[in-house]
Amino acid sequence: MSRLETMSTPERESWATFIADGLVFAWFLKILLANWTSEPGLRTPEDLTSVYVTLIVITIIYHAVISAVFSAYRRQKGIASDERDVMIQGQGFRAGYLALQLGCGFVLIIGLLSFIAGSEYLSPIRIDTPVQFILGLTAVSYVASLIRHGVILWRY
C-alpha cells in the first residue's frame, strides 16, 4: 500500500470512496439487520422508508463531495489522467459491473426459488419478503461498488 504522499489523485479518490462506501454500508446493515441476522429489524414501512431515504441522501452527498473535491484539486493542479489511470479505472469498472450482474442474478434466483418451492426450499438463504429482496439488491449494489474500488486500489 502506498503512502498518502506518493498516491496518485485517482488512487486517493478511490480510497476516499472505498472508505465512505464501506462506512455507509456498515451503518445500513447495522440499522436494518436486527442482531446481524438475515431477518430485517425494521417492521414498519415508515421505518424502512426513513432508512432508505437517509441511505440515498448520504450516498449522494458523499459521492458529490468527494467528486467535487477531487475535481477541483485536478483543475487547480492541472492534473490529467494518463493511460495507466484510464486502464486501471476500466478494470475496476469491469470488476464492479461483473459483481453487480452476478449479485443481481443470485438475488433473483434465490427469490424465485424461495417463491416457487415455498416451504420445500430449505436453503439457509431465502428471500421471502419484499424487504429481504430490497436488502439483497442494496447489498449487491454496495458490494459491487466496494469491489470496483478494491480492484482499482489493488491495481495501483
VEXKEMI-341061 format. One record per residue: x, y, z of N, C-alpha, C, O in turn. Coordinates in Angstrom, 2 decimals. Example, Ala and Ser with C-alpha at 12.3 -4.5 7.8 and 13.67 -1.06 7.14 Angstrom:
<rs>
        nx        ny        nz       cax       cay       caz        cx        cy        cz        ox        oy        oz
     13.19     -5.69      7.80     12.30     -4.50      7.80     13.20     -3.30      7.80     14.24     -3.32      8.46
     12.85     -2.25      7.08     13.67     -1.06      7.14     12.90      0.03      7.87     13.41      1.14      8.04
</rs>
This chain:
<rs>
        nx        ny        nz       cax       cay       caz        cx        cy        cz        ox        oy        oz
      0.84     -1.17      0.00      0.00      0.00      0.00      0.89      1.23      0.00      1.91      1.27      0.68
      0.50      2.22     -0.75      1.26      3.46     -0.87      1.00      4.39      0.31     -0.02      4.30      0.99
      1.94      5.25      0.52      1.72      6.32      1.49      0.90      7.40      0.82      0.91      7.53     -0.40
      0.20      8.18      1.61     -0.70      9.20      1.06      0.05     10.18      0.16     -0.48     10.60     -0.86
      1.28     10.53      0.53      2.04     11.50     -0.26      2.43     10.96     -1.63      2.59     11.73     -2.57
      2.57      9.64     -1.75      3.01      9.06     -3.02      1.85      8.55     -3.88      2.08      8.07     -4.99
      0.62      8.65     -3.38     -0.53      8.16     -4.14     -0.88      9.13     -5.26     -0.70     10.34     -5.15
     -1.38      8.55     -6.35     -1.91      9.39     -7.42     -3.28      9.92     -7.00     -3.90      9.39     -6.07
     -3.74     10.94     -7.67     -5.05     11.52     -7.34     -6.19     10.52     -7.52     -7.06     10.44     -6.65
     -6.23      9.74     -8.62     -7.29      8.74     -8.73     -7.24      7.69     -7.62     -8.28      7.21     -7.17
     -6.04      7.35     -7.17     -5.92      6.38     -6.08     -6.47      6.96     -4.79     -7.17      6.27     -4.04
     -6.17      8.21     -4.52     -6.72      8.86     -3.32     -8.24      8.93     -3.39     -8.93      8.70     -2.39
     -8.75      9.26     -4.57    -10.21      9.34     -4.74    -10.86      7.97     -4.51    -11.92      7.89     -3.90
    -10.23      6.91     -5.01    -10.76      5.57     -4.79    -10.72      5.19     -3.31    -11.65      4.56     -2.81
     -9.65      5.57     -2.62     -9.59      5.30     -1.18    -10.72      6.02     -0.45    -11.39      5.43      0.40
    -10.93      7.28     -0.78    -11.98      8.06     -0.11    -13.35      7.43     -0.36    -14.15      7.30      0.57
    -13.62      7.04     -1.60    -14.91      6.45     -1.92    -15.05      5.06     -1.30    -16.12      4.71     -0.79
    -13.98      4.27     -1.33    -14.00      2.93     -0.74    -14.31      3.00      0.75    -15.14      2.24      1.25
    -13.66      3.90      1.46    -13.88      4.04      2.90    -15.29      4.55      3.18    -15.98      4.04      4.07
    -15.73      5.56      2.43    -17.06      6.12      2.64    -18.14      5.08      2.34    -19.09      4.94      3.11
    -18.01      4.35      1.22    -18.98      3.30      0.89    -19.01      2.23      1.99    -20.09      1.80      2.40
    -17.85      1.83      2.44    -17.79      0.81      3.49    -18.45      1.25      4.77    -19.18      0.48      5.39
    -18.21      2.50      5.18    -18.82      3.00      6.42    -20.33      3.13      6.29    -21.07      2.76      7.21
    -20.80      3.64      5.17    -22.25      3.79      4.98    -22.92      2.42      4.89    -24.00      2.22      5.44
    -22.28      1.48      4.20    -22.86      0.14      4.10    -22.89     -0.54      5.46    -23.87     -1.21      5.78
    -21.86     -0.39      6.27    -21.86     -0.96      7.63    -22.97     -0.32      8.47    -23.65     -1.02      9.22
    -23.14      1.00      8.35    -24.22      1.68      9.07    -25.58      1.12      8.64    -26.44      0.82      9.47
    -25.76      0.97      7.33    -27.01      0.45      6.78    -27.31     -0.95      7.32    -28.42     -1.22      7.77
    -26.31     -1.83      7.28    -26.53     -3.19      7.78    -26.83     -3.20      9.27    -27.69     -3.96      9.72
    -26.14     -2.37     10.03    -26.37     -2.32     11.48    -27.79     -1.86     11.79    -28.44     -2.40     12.69
    -28.27     -0.87     11.05    -29.62     -0.36     11.27    -30.68     -1.36     10.80    -31.66     -1.62     11.50
    -30.47     -1.92      9.63    -31.52     -2.74      9.02    -31.60     -4.15      9.58    -32.69     -4.70      9.71
    -30.46     -4.74      9.92    -30.48     -6.12     10.37    -30.46     -6.18     11.89    -29.50     -5.74     12.52
    -31.51     -6.71     12.45    -31.58     -6.84     13.91    -30.63     -7.94     14.35    -30.73     -9.08     13.90
    -29.71     -7.60     15.21    -28.75     -8.58     15.76    -27.96     -9.30     14.67    -27.57    -10.45     14.86
    -27.73     -8.64     13.55    -26.93     -9.18     12.45    -27.46    -10.52     11.94    -26.68    -11.43     11.64
    -28.78    -10.65     11.86    -29.39    -11.83     11.27    -29.96    -11.44      9.92    -29.98    -10.26      9.57
    -30.42    -12.41      9.16    -30.96    -12.09      7.83    -32.39    -11.59      7.90    -32.96    -11.22      6.87
    -32.96    -11.55      9.08    -34.33    -11.04      9.24    -34.27     -9.55      9.50    -33.68     -9.12     10.50
    -34.85     -8.74      8.63    -34.79     -7.29      8.82    -35.39     -6.87     10.15    -36.43     -7.38     10.57
    -34.74     -5.93     10.81    -35.17     -5.48     12.12    -36.25     -4.41     12.07    -36.96     -4.19     13.05
    -36.39     -3.74     10.95    -37.39     -2.68     10.83    -38.70     -3.30     10.36    -38.74     -4.01      9.35
    -39.75     -3.05     11.09    -41.01     -3.72     10.81    -42.03     -2.87     10.07    -42.92     -3.41      9.40
    -41.93     -1.56     10.16    -42.94     -0.72      9.52    -42.40     -0.13      8.23    -41.20      0.11      8.10
    -43.28      0.10      7.27    -42.84      0.74      6.03    -42.24      2.13      6.26    -41.33      2.55      5.55
    -42.75      2.84      7.27    -42.22      4.18      7.56    -40.77      4.10      8.01    -39.94      4.90      7.59
    -40.45      3.12      8.88    -39.07      2.94      9.34    -38.15      2.60      8.17    -37.07      3.16      8.04
    -38.59      1.67      7.34    -37.79      1.25      6.20    -37.59      2.41      5.22    -36.49      2.62      4.71
    -38.65      3.16      4.97    -38.54      4.32      4.08    -37.56      5.33      4.63    -36.75      5.88      3.89
    -37.63      5.59      5.92    -36.72      6.53      6.55    -35.26      6.11      6.39    -34.40      6.93      6.07
    -34.99      4.82      6.60    -33.61      4.33      6.47    -33.14      4.44      5.03    -32.01      4.86      4.78
    -33.97      4.06      4.07    -33.56      4.11      2.67    -33.40      5.55      2.17    -32.47      5.83      1.41
    -34.26      6.44      2.57    -34.11      7.84      2.16    -32.81      8.39      2.73    -32.06      9.08      2.04
    -32.54      8.09      4.00    -31.29      8.53      4.62    -30.09      7.94      3.89    -29.11      8.65      3.62
    -30.14      6.66      3.56    -29.06      5.99      2.84    -28.80      6.65      1.50    -27.66      6.92      1.14
    -29.86      6.92      0.77    -29.73      7.53     -0.55    -29.16      8.94     -0.44    -28.24      9.30     -1.18
    -29.67      9.73      0.48    -29.20     11.11      0.64    -27.73     11.13      1.06    -26.93     11.88      0.50
    -27.37     10.30      2.04    -25.97     10.25      2.49    -25.05      9.83      1.34    -23.99     10.42      1.14
    -25.46      8.82      0.59    -24.64      8.33     -0.52    -24.46      9.40     -1.59    -23.36      9.61     -2.08
    -25.53     10.08     -1.95    -25.44     11.14     -2.95    -24.54     12.26     -2.46    -23.71     12.77     -3.21
    -24.71     12.66     -1.21    -23.91     13.76     -0.67    -22.43     13.42     -0.65    -21.62     14.20     -1.15
    -22.06     12.26     -0.09    -20.63     11.98     -0.01    -20.02     11.74     -1.39    -18.87     12.11     -1.61
    -20.76     11.12     -2.32    -20.21     10.96     -3.67    -20.01     12.33     -4.33    -19.00     12.56     -4.99
    -20.98     13.22     -4.16    -20.86     14.55     -4.75    -19.70     15.33     -4.13    -18.95     16.00     -4.84
    -19.56     15.26     -2.82    -18.47     15.98     -2.14    -17.11     15.44     -2.57    -16.21     16.20     -2.90
    -16.97     14.11     -2.56    -15.69     13.51     -2.96    -15.36     13.88     -4.40    -14.22     14.25     -4.70
    -16.34     13.78     -5.27    -16.12     14.12     -6.68    -15.76     15.59     -6.86    -14.85     15.92     -7.61
    -16.48     16.47     -6.16    -16.21     17.91     -6.29    -14.82     18.26     -5.76    -14.10     19.04     -6.38
    -14.45     17.69     -4.63    -13.13     17.99     -4.04    -12.02     17.54     -4.97    -11.08     18.30     -5.22
    -12.10     16.33     -5.48    -11.03     15.84     -6.35    -11.06     16.49     -7.72    -10.00     16.67     -8.32
    -12.21     16.86     -8.21    -12.29     17.58     -9.48    -11.65     18.96     -9.35    -10.89     19.39    -10.23
    -11.95     19.65     -8.26    -11.34     20.97     -8.03     -9.83     20.85     -7.87     -9.08     21.68     -8.37
     -9.39     19.81     -7.17     -7.95     19.59     -6.98     -7.26     19.34     -8.31     -6.18     19.88     -8.56
     -7.88     18.52     -9.18     -7.30     18.25    -10.50     -7.21     19.52    -11.34     -6.20     19.76    -12.01
     -8.28     20.33    -11.31     -8.26     21.59    -12.07     -7.19     22.53    -11.54     -6.46     23.15    -12.31
     -7.12     22.64    -10.23     -6.17     23.56     -9.62     -4.72     23.16     -9.93     -3.88     24.03    -10.21
     -4.43     21.88     -9.90     -3.07     21.39    -10.13     -2.80     21.07    -11.60     -1.66     20.77    -11.97
     -3.83     21.13    -12.42     -3.66     20.81    -13.84     -3.34     19.34    -14.08     -2.54     19.01    -14.95
     -3.95     18.47    -13.32     -3.69     17.03    -13.41     -4.63     16.40    -14.43     -5.84     16.58    -14.38
     -4.05     15.67    -15.36     -4.84     14.94    -16.36     -4.64     13.45    -16.15     -3.61     13.03    -15.63
     -5.61     12.67    -16.56     -5.49     11.21    -16.46     -4.58     10.69    -17.55     -4.66     11.13    -18.70
     -3.71      9.77    -17.19     -2.88      9.14    -18.21     -3.47      7.78    -18.58     -4.50      7.38    -18.05
     -2.80      7.08    -19.50     -3.33      5.80    -19.98     -3.43      4.77    -18.85     -4.36      3.97    -18.80
     -2.46      4.80    -17.94     -2.47      3.85    -16.83     -3.69      4.06    -15.95     -4.36      3.10    -15.57
     -3.99      5.32    -15.63     -5.17      5.62    -14.81     -6.45      5.17    -15.49     -7.32      4.58    -14.85
     -6.56      5.43    -16.78     -7.74      5.04    -17.54     -7.88      3.52    -17.57     -8.98      2.99    -17.42
     -6.76      2.81    -17.77     -6.79      1.35    -17.79     -7.22      0.78    -16.43     -8.04     -0.13    -16.37
     -6.66      1.33    -15.36     -7.00      0.84    -14.01     -8.46      1.13    -13.69     -9.15      0.28    -13.13
     -8.94      2.32    -14.04    -10.35      2.65    -13.82    -11.24      1.68    -14.60    -12.27      1.23    -14.09
    -10.86      1.36    -15.83    -11.63      0.42    -16.64    -11.69     -0.97    -16.03    -12.73     -1.61    -16.04
    -10.56     -1.43    -15.48    -10.54     -2.74    -14.82    -11.45     -2.73    -13.60    -12.16     -3.71    -13.34
    -11.43     -1.64    -12.85    -12.31     -1.53    -11.69    -13.77     -1.53    -12.08    -14.59     -2.20    -11.45
    -14.10     -0.77    -13.13    -15.49     -0.74    -13.59    -15.95     -2.12    -14.07    -17.07     -2.53    -13.78
    -15.10     -2.83    -14.80    -15.46     -4.17    -15.27    -15.72     -5.12    -14.10    -16.71     -5.85    -14.09
    -14.82     -5.09    -13.12    -14.98     -5.98    -11.96    -16.25     -5.63    -11.18    -16.99     -6.52    -10.76
    -16.51     -4.33    -10.99    -17.71     -3.91    -10.27    -18.98     -4.27    -11.03    -19.96     -4.70    -10.43
    -18.95     -4.11    -12.35    -20.12     -4.44    -13.16    -20.37     -5.95    -13.13    -21.52     -6.38    -13.03
    -19.31     -6.75    -13.23    -19.46     -8.20    -13.16    -20.04     -8.61    -11.81    -20.93     -9.45    -11.74
    -19.54     -8.01    -10.72    -20.07     -8.32     -9.39    -21.54     -7.92     -9.28    -22.34     -8.64     -8.69
    -21.90     -6.77     -9.86    -23.29     -6.33     -9.84    -24.19     -7.29    -10.59    -25.26     -7.65    -10.10
    -23.77     -7.72    -11.77    -24.59     -8.63    -12.57    -24.73    -10.00    -11.90    -25.82    -10.56    -11.85
    -23.62    -10.54    -11.40    -23.67    -11.83    -10.73    -24.51    -11.75     -9.45    -25.29    -12.65     -9.15
    -24.35    -10.67     -8.70    -25.11    -10.50     -7.46    -26.59    -10.36     -7.72    -27.41    -10.96     -7.02
    -26.96     -9.56     -8.73    -28.38     -9.42     -9.06    -28.96    -10.75     -9.53    -30.08    -11.10     -9.15
    -28.21    -11.49    -10.33    -28.67    -12.81    -10.76    -28.85    -13.75     -9.57    -29.83    -14.50     -9.53
    -27.93    -13.72     -8.62    -28.02    -14.55     -7.42    -29.28    -14.19     -6.61    -30.02    -15.08     -6.19
    -29.51    -12.90     -6.40    -30.69    -12.47     -5.64    -31.97    -12.89     -6.36    -32.91    -13.37     -5.72
    -32.00    -12.72     -7.68    -33.19    -13.11     -8.45    -33.44    -14.62     -8.38    -34.57    -15.06     -8.20
    -32.38    -15.41     -8.51    -32.54    -16.87     -8.46    -33.01    -17.32     -7.08    -33.91    -18.14     -6.97
    -32.40    -16.78     -6.03    -32.81    -17.14     -4.67    -34.26    -16.72     -4.44    -35.04    -17.46     -3.84
    -34.63    -15.52     -4.91    -36.02    -15.07     -4.76    -36.98    -15.98     -5.50    -38.04    -16.32     -4.97
    -36.64    -16.36     -6.73    -37.51    -17.26     -7.49    -37.61    -18.64     -6.84    -38.71    -19.20     -6.75
    -36.49    -19.17     -6.39    -36.53    -20.48     -5.73    -37.36    -20.43     -4.45    -38.12    -21.35     -4.16
    -37.20    -19.35     -3.69    -37.98    -19.21     -2.46    -39.47    -19.13     -2.77    -40.29    -19.68     -2.03
    -39.82    -18.44     -3.86    -41.23    -18.29     -4.23    -41.80    -19.58     -4.83    -42.88    -20.01     -4.45
    -41.06    -20.18     -5.76    -41.57    -21.36     -6.47    -41.65    -22.58     -5.56    -42.67    -23.27     -5.54
    -40.60    -22.84     -4.80    -40.55    -24.05     -3.97    -41.25    -23.86     -2.63    -41.63    -24.84     -1.98
    -41.42    -22.62     -2.21    -42.12    -22.35     -0.96    -41.42    -22.98      0.23    -40.21    -22.83      0.40
    -42.17    -23.67      1.05    -41.62    -24.24      2.28    -40.69    -25.43      2.01    -39.96    -25.86      2.90
    -40.71    -25.96      0.80    -39.83    -27.07      0.45    -38.41    -26.61      0.15    -37.49    -27.42      0.10
    -38.23    -25.32     -0.05    -36.89    -24.76     -0.32    -36.19    -24.59      1.01    -36.55    -23.71      1.80
    -35.20    -25.41      1.28    -34.57    -25.48      2.60    -33.20    -24.82      2.65    -32.38    -25.17      3.50
    -32.93    -23.90      1.78    -31.64    -23.21      1.79    -31.54    -22.27      2.99    -32.54    -21.73      3.44
    -30.33    -22.07      3.51    -30.17    -21.10      4.59    -30.36    -19.65      4.11    -30.56    -18.75      4.92
    -30.28    -19.45      2.81    -30.50    -18.12      2.24    -31.84    -18.15      1.53    -32.01    -18.83      0.52
    -32.79    -17.40      2.06    -34.13    -17.32      1.49    -34.51    -15.86      1.32    -34.04    -14.98      2.04
    -35.37    -15.62      0.34    -35.94    -14.29      0.16    -37.45    -14.48      0.15    -38.03    -14.88     -0.86
    -38.06    -14.18      1.28    -39.49    -14.41      1.43    -40.31    -13.12      1.42    -41.52    -13.17      1.20
    -39.68    -11.99      1.66    -40.42    -10.73      1.76    -39.81     -9.69      0.82    -38.65     -9.80      0.44
    -40.59     -8.70      0.45    -40.02     -7.61     -0.36    -38.86     -6.90      0.34    -37.92     -6.44     -0.31
    -38.92     -6.80      1.66    -37.84     -6.14      2.40    -36.54     -6.92      2.23    -35.48     -6.31      2.04
    -36.60     -8.24      2.28    -35.40     -9.04      2.09    -34.88     -8.91      0.65    -33.67     -8.91      0.43
    -35.79     -8.81     -0.30    -35.40     -8.63     -1.70    -34.67     -7.29     -1.88    -33.62     -7.23     -2.51
    -35.24     -6.24     -1.32    -34.63     -4.92     -1.41    -33.29     -4.90     -0.69    -32.32     -4.32     -1.19
    -33.22     -5.54      0.47    -31.96     -5.64      1.20    -30.91     -6.35      0.36    -29.76     -5.91      0.30
    -31.29     -7.44     -0.29    -30.35     -8.18     -1.13    -29.81     -7.33     -2.27    -28.60     -7.33     -2.54
    -30.69     -6.62     -2.95    -30.25     -5.77     -4.07    -29.39     -4.60     -3.59    -28.43     -4.22     -4.26
    -29.74     -4.02     -2.45    -28.93     -2.93     -1.90    -27.54     -3.44     -1.53    -26.54     -2.79     -1.81
    -27.49     -4.60     -0.89    -26.21     -5.18     -0.52    -25.36     -5.46     -1.76    -24.16     -5.18     -1.76
    -25.98     -6.00     -2.79    -25.25     -6.27     -4.04    -24.69     -4.97     -4.62    -23.55     -4.95     -5.08
    -25.46     -3.91     -4.60    -25.02     -2.63     -5.14    -23.80     -2.10     -4.39    -22.82     -1.68     -5.01
    -23.85     -2.12     -3.07    -22.72     -1.62     -2.29    -21.50     -2.53     -2.40    -20.38     -2.04     -2.49
    -21.71     -3.83     -2.39    -20.58     -4.76     -2.53    -19.93     -4.58     -3.90    -18.70     -4.63     -4.00
    -20.71     -4.39     -4.94    -20.16     -4.16     -6.28    -19.31     -2.88     -6.30    -18.25     -2.85     -6.93
    -19.78     -1.83     -5.63    -19.01     -0.59     -5.56    -17.70     -0.81     -4.79    -16.65     -0.32     -5.19
    -17.78     -1.56     -3.70    -16.57     -1.86     -2.93    -15.59     -2.70     -3.75    -14.38     -2.49     -3.68
    -16.10     -3.64     -4.52    -15.23     -4.45     -5.39    -14.59     -3.57     -6.45    -13.40     -3.70     -6.73
    -15.38     -2.69     -7.04    -14.84     -1.77     -8.06    -13.66     -0.99     -7.51    -12.59     -0.96     -8.11
    -13.86     -0.35     -6.37    -12.77      0.46     -5.82    -11.66     -0.40     -5.23    -10.50      0.02     -5.22
    -11.99     -1.59     -4.75    -10.95     -2.51     -4.26    -10.03     -2.93     -5.40     -8.81     -2.99     -5.21
    -10.59     -3.24     -6.57     -9.77     -3.61     -7.73     -8.90     -2.43     -8.15     -7.72     -2.60     -8.47
     -9.47     -1.24     -8.16     -8.68     -0.06     -8.52     -7.51      0.11     -7.56     -6.38      0.34     -7.99
     -7.78      0.00     -6.28     -6.71      0.16     -5.28     -5.69     -0.95     -5.39     -4.49     -0.72     -5.22
     -6.14     -2.16     -5.67     -5.22     -3.28     -5.82     -4.30     -3.07     -7.03     -3.12     -3.41     -6.97
     -4.83     -2.52     -8.12     -4.05     -2.31     -9.33     -3.02     -1.19     -9.16     -1.98     -1.20     -9.82
     -3.30     -0.23     -8.29     -2.32      0.82     -8.04     -1.22      0.25     -7.16     -0.27      0.95     -6.81
</rs>
